[in-house]
Amino acid sequence: MPGSSLRKQDWEHRLTVLKAWHTWCHEGKEPEVDDGATYRAVLDGCAITVRALCYLVGVECQFRHFEQQLFRTTERFDALLVCCNTGKELVTELRSREEQRCLLEVLFLGNRAVAHPGDELLDHKVGHPEMTSAINTVLQWLTAKKGAWSELAAVSDLLFQPIPVP
């Protein structure tokens, strides 16, 4: 299992990156999207971290042929879900279609727009609600996995606290 090889500090590093979204968007103020450089750095860093953590819990999407699938369907959500080739059952078990959509959009951002920009079609639909929802989903999944990975269980509970939704 991929997550079993990570050390406590590896988990803490990744969870601290996700905590940056909370710090950026929730420290008693509205999201400061006007500061484009820092906002984009936090957005991209969180997206690629969500992607990596999803891989560790068993969710992986391949968006290489996304454009072709998008043209075959009229709904973006359906095209994104088709690209989820590993762990689709975890995605579809989420409480709502909106939570599923948010996670898939963040995975698209982390995969296509950040990690593989050469694949083109980089437009994503990730903003404050999508990133917050996706991070909370991953934190929930990791909390459930604490018993399976001793190094993850050793991480402070503060890093597993969900981000408040405004």
Secondary structure, 3 states (H helix, E strand, C coil): CHHHHCCHHHHHHHHHHHHHHHHHHHCCCCCCCCCHHHHHHHHHHHHHHHHHHHHHHCCEECCCCHHHHHHHCCCHHHHHHHCEEECHHHHHCCCCHHHHHHHHHHHHHHHHHHHCHHHCCCCCCCCHHHHHHHHHHHHHHHHHHCCCCHHHHCCCHHHHCCCCCC
